[in-house]
Amino acid sequence: MDRVIIVGAGKVGFHLAKVLKSNKYDVALVEKDAARGAEVAQKIEIGVFLGEGTDIQLLRSAGVERAEYFISVTGNDADNLVACQIAKSRFNVRHSIARVIDPNNESLFRRLGVDAVISTTALAAQTISNLFPANGLRLISIFDRGDLELAEVALTEHSLSVGKKVSEILLPEECLLVAILREETVFLPRGNTILQPFDRIFAMVQKKYASDLRGILAGGKL
């Protein structure tokens, strides 16, 4: 079971912890506000560690040395950056993810070694723009460089992939399924995840294979 450390128990951190816990991840939450930490501990059966996400001893207590993912989602960009840098440089955590409040800080975070940067401001703007569909496949252009897109594919009850495990689907080259939205729940796809009608699949894919991806996932049954 992959260990995940989440720093920040606000709305983002709390809901992220719930989703990951429900998908069988080993989650620990770090929160500096004692009252908020106690509140979260009553709602989710996970370890809650009180203190700063930059406290090395506290991170050790939270199990950072065996963590596969380190996610810092506080409301302070500087805190998120420093916490991720500590996780990467001091504890060699494989995957670091940081929330960014100011979109102008995204490139800085990446240059300083954060593996993935999530700008809530940019994502909100992008979500609104994505309300305008394009032939059932909406390409979310959040990447300024390279030839990758984050594609969203909506399944129907007639889609060929419905009822299949993710591991049974032959995806295009340079394609990775990164999330599934099912009703009101977002979760990470695994090999044994069975796709269902009306799932919305998010995938990283090379632009030239985007149409192939749609055909494989959303193509209709004969």
C-alpha angles and dihedrals in degrees: 000000000000116000115228124190115200120191114203126038098209121120093291096047094042096052092042090053091050093051095046092045091052088052092056099258119147100242131190122181126208117202130167096202108082095201093051091046092053091048093052092046089058092052102042129037097230136112112272117196119196118221144053122326088229094058105112096201092048091050090051089052089051090056100253092151090069097035121124093191132034116190124182114191106160120137092253120083095201092052091049093050096048093045092053092046091053091049092051102039101033102033103022093231106184100221125033122184125184134190114226122202096185110054089207088071095060097091092044092054091051093048089052093055108267107146099211130016123198117197108197090195094053093044092052091052091046093049090056092049090049091063085086104081127210114205094317094300116090116195110210107210102204094132116085095190139035129032099279127111133189101231129194119206122189116212125212131198087264097052115125093228095056111113093019128113116243089241090059095057119093103219126196120265116281093019129132128179106225107173145002125211110205115177102309098339129092117197141163115261118238131190093264095046109122115216117232135198113280094019113146110219122204117199140171107231140160110259093240091058097047094100091047089053092053092050093050096047105029102024113127128250118249 
